[in-house]
Amino acid sequence: MKSSPHAAAPSPGSSPVTGRLDDDALPAAQFRAIAELGGDVAFAIALPARRLVYLSPAFGALSGFDRAALQRALDGEGVSPLAPLAAWLREAAGGEPGARSRREFDLFDAEGRPLALDGLATVLADAVADAAAGPAPTLVGLLRDLSAQRAHQSEQKRFASMLNHEFRTPLATIDGAIQRLEATSSHADEPTRTRYRKIGAAVDRLIGMLDEYLSPDRMAALGRARQPNTITVNGLVDSGATQIRAAGREAVLRLEELPLTLRGEPEGLRLALKVLIDNALAFSPPSAPVILRVRRSGGGVELAVLDGGAGVPPQDALRVFDKGYRGRNAAGLAGSGLGLYMARSIVEVHGGVLSLAPGEEGAGAEFRLWMPALGL
């Protein structure tokens, strides 16, 4: 048989599993090599017999099971730790050609150690899985080891749990002490009692942040679901407008038609915008609207938050994003001086820029959040 001038013959024991070879195709061995570059396990199962015709050698190193063990599990012979994987493969084999099937598994390897896998498969209608039999439907796919990812997530949860505990314990002590002081200091003057209430409010705010960002439930949810990494411009603006209206203030939206998407962790970008809106609400009169303006800028989108307050004093403008810095006009207002520092850090991690627009004192503040947009 004459070989194609662009496709070398498969190596002994290998056969094309990704389709017919022609002048524009690569041999199956090369496809497998590409698929396995990142350490993934490639497989091919001839249908309808569900005969395993290829399994990467890496499967044995990963699981401790050989090809015959997986074939027995596919055939339903006996009880096997590979049963959940085999059940998914049988289910995926019944899918329509071209349809993708994906699933994560928690198994045990041959030595009884936990093994987490991510499987991706599809049915090819006319793959050549067996040179003698000719073209036939074949289930092909990849298995990826999730152990390192799971270990990283577990470490994140452990660290978050430790932070939660280490912060919550002293906060609970402070909260209890303040409550006792308020209950037993009936003869304290009003300025003193006001300080007690401010300390109590600050403790409540910090405990609320722990509940929102470091709670076990939130950490568990992050581990269960694949987190989104994009958010639409309109979705981000809508969350800001909702926050403004929930505070009983008027939200004025000045928007260009921008059906664009930003690449970034949605909760992080919403938090950065929330900090800017919190500042606008705190440093402007209750009757003043908060303006959200969106426009194209360069290769991205600029979202500006404008308030009707006194603006940022010139002497504070250069330090307003510094960690722990509080401006002269923040006296008497609750806060730690970390909000704008945290917001800028979040934006910069996402490849964006957060800045204070130049302006005159007394004309209100304008903070500009610029992010690169997909599709521009």
TORKOL-4160 file (C-alpha; in steps of 0.2 Angstrom, whole numbers, padded with zeros to 4 digits, m for minus):
376
<pt num="1" X="0000" Y="0000" Z="0000"/>
<pt num="2" X="0007" Y="0017" Z="m0005"/>
<pt num="3" X="0009" Y="0030" Z="0009"/>
<pt num="4" X="0003" Y="0048" Z="0008"/>
<pt num="5" X="0017" Y="0060" Z="0004"/>
<pt num="6" X="0012" Y="0070" Z="0019"/>
<pt num="7" X="0008" Y="0056" Z="0031"/>
<pt num="8" X="0020" Y="0044" Z="0038"/>
<pt num="9" X="0013" Y="0026" Z="0041"/>
<pt num="10" X="0008" Y="0023" Z="0059"/>
<pt num="11" X="0020" Y="0015" Z="0070"/>
<pt num="12" X="0018" Y="m0004" Z="0074"/>
<pt num="13" X="0003" Y="m0007" Z="0085"/>
<pt num="14" X="m0005" Y="0010" Z="0082"/>
<pt num="15" X="m0019" Y="0014" Z="0070"/>
<pt num="16" X="m0028" Y="0030" Z="0065"/>
<pt num="17" X="m0042" Y="0034" Z="0077"/>
<pt num="18" X="m0046" Y="0052" Z="0072"/>
<pt num="19" X="m0053" Y="0049" Z="0055"/>
<pt num="20" X="m0046" Y="0044" Z="0037"/>
<pt num="21" X="m0029" Y="0048" Z="0032"/>
<pt num="22" X="m0028" Y="0060" Z="0017"/>
<pt num="23" X="m0016" Y="0072" Z="0010"/>
<pt num="24" X="m0020" Y="0085" Z="0023"/>
<pt num="25" X="m0021" Y="0074" Z="0039"/>
<pt num="26" X="m0009" Y="0069" Z="0052"/>
<pt num="27" X="m0006" Y="0051" Z="0057"/>
<pt num="28" X="m0015" Y="0045" Z="0072"/>
<pt num="29" X="0001" Y="0043" Z="0082"/>
<pt num="30" X="0005" Y="0061" Z="0079"/>
<pt num="31" X="m0012" Y="0066" Z="0085"/>
<pt num="32" X="m0010" Y="0056" Z="0101"/>
<pt num="33" X="0007" Y="0063" Z="0104"/>
<pt num="34" X="0000" Y="0081" Z="0103"/>
<pt num="35" X="m0015" Y="0076" Z="0114"/>
<pt num="36" X="m0003" Y="0069" Z="0127"/>
<pt num="37" X="0010" Y="0083" Z="0128"/>
<pt num="38" X="0002" Y="0090" Z="0143"/>
<pt num="39" X="0001" Y="0073" Z="0152"/>
<pt num="40" X="m0017" Y="0069" Z="0147"/>
<pt num="41" X="m0022" Y="0052" Z="0144"/>
<pt num="42" X="m0029" Y="0048" Z="0127"/>
<pt num="43" X="m0041" Y="0034" Z="0123"/>
<pt num="44" X="m0050" Y="0027" Z="0108"/>
<pt num="45" X="m0064" Y="0014" Z="0110"/>
<pt num="46" X="m0071" Y="0005" Z="0094"/>
<pt num="47" X="m0090" Y="0005" Z="0094"/>
<pt num="48" X="m0103" Y="m0003" Z="0095"/>
<pt num="49" X="m0092" Y="m0017" Z="0103"/>
<pt num="50" X="m0084" Y="m0005" Z="0116"/>
<pt num="51" X="m0067" Y="m0012" Z="0112"/>
<pt num="52" X="m0053" Y="m0002" Z="0119"/>
<pt num="53" X="m0041" Y="0000" Z="0104"/>
<pt num="54" X="m0029" Y="0013" Z="0112"/>
<pt num="55" X="m0025" Y="0019" Z="0129"/>
<pt num="56" X="m0010" Y="0031" Z="0134"/>
<pt num="57" X="0003" Y="0022" Z="0144"/>
<pt num="58" X="0001" Y="0037" Z="0156"/>
<pt num="59" X="m0015" Y="0029" Z="0162"/>
<pt num="60" X="m0005" Y="0015" Z="0170"/>
<pt num="61" X="0007" Y="0027" Z="0179"/>
<pt num="62" X="m0008" Y="0038" Z="0184"/>
<pt num="63" X="m0020" Y="0025" Z="0191"/>
<pt num="64" X="m0010" Y="0009" Z="0193"/>
<pt num="65" X="m0022" Y="0000" Z="0182"/>
<pt num="66" X="m0018" Y="m0007" Z="0164"/>
<pt num="67" X="m0028" Y="m0007" Z="0148"/>
<pt num="68" X="m0035" Y="m0024" Z="0152"/>
<pt num="69" X="m0042" Y="m0018" Z="0169"/>
<pt num="70" X="m0051" Y="m0004" Z="0160"/>
<pt num="71" X="m0058" Y="m0016" Z="0147"/>
<pt num="72" X="m0065" Y="m0027" Z="0160"/>
<pt num="73" X="m0073" Y="m0013" Z="0169"/>
<pt num="74" X="m0081" Y="m0007" Z="0152"/>
<pt num="75" X="m0087" Y="m0025" Z="0150"/>
<pt num="76" X="m0095" Y="m0024" Z="0167"/>
<pt num="77" X="m0085" Y="m0039" Z="0174"/>
<pt num="78" X="m0084" Y="m0039" Z="0193"/>
<pt num="79" X="m0082" Y="m0024" Z="0204"/>
<pt num="80" X="m0069" Y="m0012" Z="0200"/>
<pt num="81" X="m0063" Y="0005" Z="0206"/>
<pt num="82" X="m0064" Y="0010" Z="0188"/>
<pt num="83" X="m0083" Y="0007" Z="0187"/>
<pt num="84" X="m0088" Y="0026" Z="0188"/>
<pt num="85" X="m0076" Y="0029" Z="0173"/>
<pt num="86" X="m0082" Y="0014" Z="0164"/>
<pt num="87" X="m0100" Y="0019" Z="0166"/>
<pt num="88" X="m0097" Y="0037" Z="0159"/>
<pt num="89" X="m0088" Y="0029" Z="0144"/>
<pt num="90" X="m0103" Y="0018" Z="0140"/>
<pt num="91" X="m0115" Y="0033" Z="0142"/>
<pt num="92" X="m0104" Y="0044" Z="0131"/>
<pt num="93" X="m0103" Y="0030" Z="0118"/>
<pt num="94" X="m0121" Y="0031" Z="0115"/>
<pt num="95" X="m0120" Y="0049" Z="0111"/>
<pt num="96" X="m0123" Y="0057" Z="0094"/>
<pt num="97" X="m0108" Y="0059" Z="0083"/>
<pt num="98" X="m0099" Y="0075" Z="0086"/>
<pt num="99" X="m0108" Y="0079" Z="0103"/>
<pt num="100" X="m0096" Y="0082" Z="0118"/>
<pt num="101" X="m0097" Y="0073" Z="0134"/>
<pt num="102" X="m0088" Y="0079" Z="0150"/>
<pt num="103" X="m0088" Y="0073" Z="0168"/>
<pt num="104" X="m0077" Y="0074" Z="0183"/>
<pt num="105" X="m0074" Y="0058" Z="0193"/>
<pt num="106" X="m0067" Y="0054" Z="0211"/>
<pt num="107" X="m0060" Y="0037" Z="0210"/>
<pt num="108" X="m0047" Y="0027" Z="0219"/>
<pt num="109" X="m0031" Y="0021" Z="0211"/>
<pt num="110" X="m0024" Y="0003" Z="0212"/>
<pt num="111" X="m0017" Y="0007" Z="0229"/>
<pt num="112" X="m0032" Y="0014" Z="0236"/>
<pt num="113" X="m0027" Y="0032" Z="0235"/>
<pt num="114" X="m0040" Y="0046" Z="0229"/>
<pt num="115" X="m0039" Y="0050" Z="0211"/>
<pt num="116" X="m0048" Y="0064" Z="0203"/>
<pt num="117" X="m0050" Y="0064" Z="0184"/>
<pt num="118" X="m0058" Y="0076" Z="0171"/>
<pt num="119" X="m0065" Y="0066" Z="0156"/>
<pt num="120" X="m0069" Y="0073" Z="0139"/>
<pt num="121" X="m0075" Y="0062" Z="0125"/>
<pt num="122" X="m0084" Y="0062" Z="0108"/>
<pt num="123" X="m0090" Y="0050" Z="0095"/>
<pt num="124" X="m0082" Y="0050" Z="0078"/>
<pt num="125" X="m0094" Y="0043" Z="0065"/>
<pt num="126" X="m0081" Y="0036" Z="0053"/>
<pt num="127" X="m0064" Y="0034" Z="0062"/>
<pt num="128" X="m0052" Y="0020" Z="0057"/>
<pt num="129" X="m0050" Y="0011" Z="0074"/>
<pt num="130" X="m0045" Y="m0005" Z="0066"/>
<pt num="131" X="m0036" Y="m0006" Z="0049"/>
<pt num="132" X="m0044" Y="m0023" Z="0045"/>
<pt num="133" X="m0062" Y="m0019" Z="0050"/>
<pt num="134" X="m0061" Y="m0002" Z="0041"/>
<pt num="135" X="m0071" Y="0014" Z="0046"/>
<pt num="136" X="m0083" Y="0012" Z="0061"/>
<pt num="137" X="m0089" Y="0024" Z="0075"/>
<pt num="138" X="m0076" Y="0027" Z="0088"/>
<pt num="139" X="m0077" Y="0035" Z="0105"/>
<pt num="140" X="m0061" Y="0046" Z="0107"/>
<pt num="141" X="m0056" Y="0057" Z="0121"/>
<pt num="142" X="m0045" Y="0063" Z="0135"/>
<pt num="143" X="m0043" Y="0060" Z="0154"/>
<pt num="144" X="m0034" Y="0074" Z="0164"/>
<pt num="145" X="m0028" Y="0072" Z="0182"/>
<pt num="146" X="m0036" Y="0084" Z="0193"/>
<pt num="147" X="m0026" Y="0080" Z="0209"/>
<pt num="148" X="m0014" Y="0095" Z="0208"/>
<pt num="149" X="m0029" Y="0106" Z="0205"/>
<pt num="150" X="m0039" Y="0098" Z="0219"/>
<pt num="151" X="m0024" Y="0100" Z="0231"/>
<pt num="152" X="m0023" Y="0118" Z="0227"/>
<pt num="153" X="m0041" Y="0121" Z="0230"/>
<pt num="154" X="m0040" Y="0112" Z="0247"/>
<pt num="155" X="m0025" Y="0122" Z="0252"/>
<pt num="156" X="m0035" Y="0138" Z="0247"/>
<pt num="157" X="m0049" Y="0132" Z="0258"/>
<pt num="158" X="m0038" Y="0128" Z="0273"/>
<pt num="159" X="m0029" Y="0145" Z="0272"/>
<pt num="160" X="m0046" Y="0154" Z="0271"/>
<pt num="161" X="m0053" Y="0144" Z="0285"/>
<pt num="162" X="m0037" Y="0148" Z="0295"/>
<pt num="163" X="m0039" Y="0167" Z="0291"/>
<pt num="164" X="m0058" Y="0166" Z="0295"/>
<pt num="165" X="m0054" Y="0158" Z="0312"/>
<pt num="166" X="m0039" Y="0169" Z="0317"/>
<pt num="167" X="m0049" Y="0185" Z="0313"/>
<pt num="168" X="m0066" Y="0180" Z="0319"/>
<pt num="169" X="m0060" Y="0175" Z="0337"/>
<pt num="170" X="m0053" Y="0192" Z="0342"/>
<pt num="171" X="m0067" Y="0201" Z="0333"/>
<pt num="172" X="m0079" Y="0190" Z="0344"/>
<pt num="173" X="m0070" Y="0195" Z="0359"/>
<pt num="174" X="m0070" Y="0214" Z="0355"/>
<pt num="175" X="m0089" Y="0213" Z="0350"/>
<pt num="176" X="m0093" Y="0205" Z="0367"/>
<pt num="177" X="m0082" Y="0218" Z="0377"/>
<pt num="178" X="m0091" Y="0232" Z="0368"/>
<pt num="179" X="m0108" Y="0225" Z="0372"/>
<pt num="180" X="m0104" Y="0223" Z="0390"/>
<pt num="181" X="m0097" Y="0241" Z="0390"/>
<pt num="182" X="m0113" Y="0247" Z="0383"/>
<pt num="183" X="m0124" Y="0237" Z="0395"/>
<pt num="184" X="m0114" Y="0242" Z="0411"/>
<pt num="185" X="m0109" Y="0260" Z="0407"/>
<pt num="186" X="m0126" Y="0268" Z="0409"/>
<pt num="187" X="m0117" Y="0284" Z="0416"/>
<pt num="188" X="m0105" Y="0286" Z="0402"/>
<pt num="189" X="m0107" Y="0302" Z="0392"/>
<pt num="190" X="m0114" Y="0302" Z="0375"/>
<pt num="191" X="m0097" Y="0304" Z="0366"/>
<pt num="192" X="m0091" Y="0289" Z="0374"/>
<pt num="193" X="m0107" Y="0279" Z="0370"/>
<pt num="194" X="m0105" Y="0285" Z="0352"/>
<pt num="195" X="m0087" Y="0278" Z="0351"/>
<pt num="196" X="m0094" Y="0261" Z="0358"/>
<pt num="197" X="m0107" Y="0261" Z="0344"/>
<pt num="198" X="m0094" Y="0265" Z="0331"/>
<pt num="199" X="m0083" Y="0251" Z="0337"/>
<pt num="200" X="m0097" Y="0239" Z="0337"/>
<pt num="201" X="m0102" Y="0244" Z="0319"/>
<pt num="202" X="m0084" Y="0242" Z="0313"/>
<pt num="203" X="m0084" Y="0224" Z="0321"/>
<pt num="204" X="m0100" Y="0220" Z="0312"/>
<pt num="205" X="m0094" Y="0226" Z="0296"/>
<pt num="206" X="m0078" Y="0215" Z="0297"/>
<pt num="207" X="m0088" Y="0200" Z="0302"/>
<pt num="208" X="m0099" Y="0203" Z="0287"/>
<pt num="209" X="m0084" Y="0203" Z="0276"/>
<pt num="210" X="m0078" Y="0186" Z="0283"/>
<pt num="211" X="m0095" Y="0179" Z="0280"/>
<pt num="212" X="m0095" Y="0185" Z="0262"/>
<pt num="213" X="m0078" Y="0181" Z="0257"/>
<pt num="214" X="m0070" Y="0168" Z="0268"/>
<pt num="215" X="m0085" Y="0157" Z="0274"/>
<pt num="216" X="m0084" Y="0138" Z="0273"/>
<pt num="217" X="m0099" Y="0138" Z="0262"/>
<pt num="218" X="m0092" Y="0150" Z="0249"/>
<pt num="219" X="m0075" Y="0141" Z="0249"/>
<pt num="220" X="m0085" Y="0124" Z="0246"/>
<pt num="221" X="m0095" Y="0133" Z="0232"/>
<pt num="222" X="m0079" Y="0138" Z="0223"/>
<pt num="223" X="m0072" Y="0121" Z="0224"/>
<pt num="224" X="m0088" Y="0113" Z="0217"/>
<pt num="225" X="m0091" Y="0124" Z="0202"/>
<pt num="226" X="m0081" Y="0130" Z="0187"/>
<pt num="227" X="m0080" Y="0148" Z="0190"/>
<pt num="228" X="m0084" Y="0160" Z="0176"/>
<pt num="229" X="m0070" Y="0171" Z="0169"/>
<pt num="230" X="m0080" Y="0184" Z="0159"/>
<pt num="231" X="m0093" Y="0197" Z="0163"/>
<pt num="232" X="m0103" Y="0208" Z="0151"/>
<pt num="233" X="m0101" Y="0227" Z="0152"/>
<pt num="234" X="m0120" Y="0229" Z="0154"/>
<pt num="235" X="m0120" Y="0216" Z="0168"/>
<pt num="236" X="m0106" Y="0225" Z="0177"/>
<pt num="237" X="m0116" Y="0242" Z="0175"/>
<pt num="238" X="m0132" Y="0234" Z="0181"/>
<pt num="239" X="m0124" Y="0228" Z="0197"/>
<pt num="240" X="m0118" Y="0245" Z="0200"/>
<pt num="241" X="m0135" Y="0253" Z="0197"/>
<pt num="242" X="m0143" Y="0241" Z="0208"/>
<pt num="243" X="m0132" Y="0245" Z="0222"/>
<pt num="244" X="m0135" Y="0264" Z="0220"/>
<pt num="245" X="m0154" Y="0262" Z="0220"/>
<pt num="246" X="m0153" Y="0250" Z="0235"/>
<pt num="247" X="m0145" Y="0264" Z="0245"/>
<pt num="248" X="m0160" Y="0275" Z="0240"/>
<pt num="249" X="m0150" Y="0286" Z="0228"/>
<pt num="250" X="m0153" Y="0290" Z="0210"/>
<pt num="251" X="m0143" Y="0281" Z="0197"/>
<pt num="252" X="m0139" Y="0291" Z="0181"/>
<pt num="253" X="m0133" Y="0280" Z="0167"/>
<pt num="254" X="m0123" Y="0287" Z="0152"/>
<pt num="255" X="m0120" Y="0272" Z="0141"/>
<pt num="256" X="m0114" Y="0269" Z="0124"/>
<pt num="257" X="m0121" Y="0253" Z="0115"/>
<pt num="258" X="m0108" Y="0241" Z="0121"/>
<pt num="259" X="m0113" Y="0223" Z="0119"/>
<pt num="260" X="m0095" Y="0218" Z="0125"/>
<pt num="261" X="m0087" Y="0206" Z="0137"/>
<pt num="262" X="m0073" Y="0209" Z="0149"/>
<pt num="263" X="m0061" Y="0195" Z="0154"/>
<pt num="264" X="m0060" Y="0193" Z="0172"/>
<pt num="265" X="m0067" Y="0186" Z="0188"/>
<pt num="266" X="m0085" Y="0193" Z="0189"/>
<pt num="267" X="m0085" Y="0194" Z="0208"/>
<pt num="268" X="m0069" Y="0203" Z="0209"/>
<pt num="269" X="m0074" Y="0216" Z="0196"/>
<pt num="270" X="m0090" Y="0219" Z="0204"/>
<pt num="271" X="m0081" Y="0221" Z="0221"/>
<pt num="272" X="m0070" Y="0234" Z="0213"/>
<pt num="273" X="m0085" Y="0244" Z="0206"/>
<pt num="274" X="m0094" Y="0242" Z="0223"/>
<pt num="275" X="m0079" Y="0251" Z="0232"/>
<pt num="276" X="m0080" Y="0266" Z="0220"/>
<pt num="277" X="m0099" Y="0267" Z="0222"/>
<pt num="278" X="m0098" Y="0266" Z="0241"/>
<pt num="279" X="m0086" Y="0280" Z="0241"/>
<pt num="280" X="m0097" Y="0290" Z="0229"/>
<pt num="281" X="m0112" Y="0287" Z="0241"/>
<pt num="282" X="m0102" Y="0292" Z="0256"/>
<pt num="283" X="m0094" Y="0308" Z="0250"/>
<pt num="284" X="m0109" Y="0316" Z="0241"/>
<pt num="285" X="m0125" Y="0323" Z="0248"/>
<pt num="286" X="m0140" Y="0311" Z="0249"/>
<pt num="287" X="m0150" Y="0321" Z="0236"/>
<pt num="288" X="m0136" Y="0320" Z="0223"/>
<pt num="289" X="m0137" Y="0307" Z="0210"/>
<pt num="290" X="m0122" Y="0295" Z="0206"/>
<pt num="291" X="m0117" Y="0294" Z="0188"/>
<pt num="292" X="m0111" Y="0279" Z="0179"/>
<pt num="293" X="m0103" Y="0283" Z="0162"/>
<pt num="294" X="m0097" Y="0269" Z="0150"/>
<pt num="295" X="m0088" Y="0272" Z="0134"/>
<pt num="296" X="m0075" Y="0264" Z="0122"/>
<pt num="297" X="m0057" Y="0269" Z="0126"/>
<pt num="298" X="m0043" Y="0262" Z="0116"/>
<pt num="299" X="m0044" Y="0244" Z="0115"/>
<pt num="300" X="m0056" Y="0243" Z="0130"/>
<pt num="301" X="m0070" Y="0250" Z="0140"/>
<pt num="302" X="m0069" Y="0264" Z="0152"/>
<pt num="303" X="m0082" Y="0264" Z="0166"/>
<pt num="304" X="m0082" Y="0280" Z="0176"/>
<pt num="305" X="m0091" Y="0283" Z="0193"/>
<pt num="306" X="m0095" Y="0302" Z="0196"/>
<pt num="307" X="m0103" Y="0309" Z="0212"/>
<pt num="308" X="m0109" Y="0326" Z="0216"/>
<pt num="309" X="m0099" Y="0329" Z="0232"/>
<pt num="310" X="m0084" Y="0341" Z="0236"/>
<pt num="311" X="m0072" Y="0330" Z="0226"/>
<pt num="312" X="m0055" Y="0324" Z="0232"/>
<pt num="313" X="m0044" Y="0338" Z="0240"/>
<pt num="314" X="m0028" Y="0341" Z="0229"/>
<pt num="315" X="m0016" Y="0337" Z="0243"/>
<pt num="316" X="m0025" Y="0319" Z="0244"/>
<pt num="317" X="m0026" Y="0315" Z="0225"/>
<pt num="318" X="m0008" Y="0308" Z="0224"/>
<pt num="319" X="m0011" Y="0296" Z="0239"/>
<pt num="320" X="m0029" Y="0291" Z="0237"/>
<pt num="321" X="m0025" Y="0273" Z="0232"/>
<pt num="322" X="m0011" Y="0271" Z="0245"/>
<pt num="323" X="m0014" Y="0257" Z="0257"/>
<pt num="324" X="m0022" Y="0263" Z="0273"/>
<pt num="325" X="m0023" Y="0281" Z="0268"/>
<pt num="326" X="m0038" Y="0291" Z="0273"/>
<pt num="327" X="m0041" Y="0309" Z="0266"/>
<pt num="328" X="m0044" Y="0324" Z="0275"/>
<pt num="329" X="m0062" Y="0324" Z="0271"/>
<pt num="330" X="m0065" Y="0306" Z="0278"/>
<pt num="331" X="m0065" Y="0312" Z="0296"/>
<pt num="332" X="m0080" Y="0306" Z="0305"/>
<pt num="333" X="m0084" Y="0292" Z="0292"/>
<pt num="334" X="m0082" Y="0274" Z="0294"/>
<pt num="335" X="m0068" Y="0266" Z="0285"/>
<pt num="336" X="m0051" Y="0258" Z="0285"/>
<pt num="337" X="m0042" Y="0266" Z="0270"/>
<pt num="338" X="m0041" Y="0250" Z="0261"/>
<pt num="339" X="m0055" Y="0251" Z="0249"/>
<pt num="340" X="m0047" Y="0260" Z="0235"/>
<pt num="341" X="m0031" Y="0251" Z="0237"/>
<pt num="342" X="m0040" Y="0234" Z="0236"/>
<pt num="343" X="m0050" Y="0240" Z="0221"/>
<pt num="344" X="m0035" Y="0246" Z="0211"/>
<pt num="345" X="m0026" Y="0229" Z="0216"/>
<pt num="346" X="m0041" Y="0219" Z="0209"/>
<pt num="347" X="m0042" Y="0229" Z="0193"/>
<pt num="348" X="m0023" Y="0229" Z="0190"/>
<pt num="349" X="m0023" Y="0210" Z="0192"/>
<pt num="350" X="m0035" Y="0209" Z="0178"/>
<pt num="351" X="m0024" Y="0220" Z="0166"/>
<pt num="352" X="m0034" Y="0236" Z="0169"/>
<pt num="353" X="m0031" Y="0253" Z="0176"/>
<pt num="354" X="m0040" Y="0262" Z="0190"/>
<pt num="355" X="m0037" Y="0281" Z="0191"/>
<pt num="356" X="m0044" Y="0297" Z="0198"/>
<pt num="357" X="m0048" Y="0309" Z="0185"/>
<pt num="358" X="m0041" Y="0327" Z="0187"/>
<pt num="359" X="m0054" Y="0339" Z="0192"/>
<pt num="360" X="m0057" Y="0355" Z="0203"/>
<pt num="361" X="m0061" Y="0354" Z="0221"/>
<pt num="362" X="m0079" Y="0356" Z="0224"/>
<pt num="363" X="m0084" Y="0349" Z="0207"/>
<pt num="364" X="m0086" Y="0331" Z="0213"/>
<pt num="365" X="m0075" Y="0316" Z="0211"/>
<pt num="366" X="m0073" Y="0305" Z="0195"/>
<pt num="367" X="m0065" Y="0288" Z="0196"/>
<pt num="368" X="m0061" Y="0279" Z="0180"/>
<pt num="369" X="m0060" Y="0260" Z="0178"/>
<pt num="370" X="m0053" Y="0254" Z="0162"/>
<pt num="371" X="m0053" Y="0236" Z="0156"/>
<pt num="372" X="m0047" Y="0228" Z="0140"/>
<pt num="373" X="m0063" Y="0221" Z="0131"/>
<pt num="374" X="m0064" Y="0205" Z="0121"/>
<pt num="375" X="m0069" Y="0208" Z="0103"/>
<pt num="376" X="m0061" Y="0225" Z="0101"/>
